[in-house]
Amino acid sequence: MNKNRVDYHLRDRVLLSTTIEHWDQYVASLRASDTVTIYKQEYIVNKINMVHDSQKIVLKVNIEPLKLK
């Protein structure tokens, strides 16, 4: 099975990189939510880009810290 990768970018660095198997379900749930939790911190999803990298698809997700009021 061809595993694809998701990279979560916080400013100029990759905060988390992981492979996923159930691509369609992952993308659908990511689009349905406007926040993600990584390492017990909540972030807002700014932008989602799909990039082809050799034999894989890389989903690049730009995030920023959630600012509580």
Helices and strands as residue ranges (DSSP letters): E 4-10, E 13-20, H 23-32, E 35-38, E 41-53, E 56-65
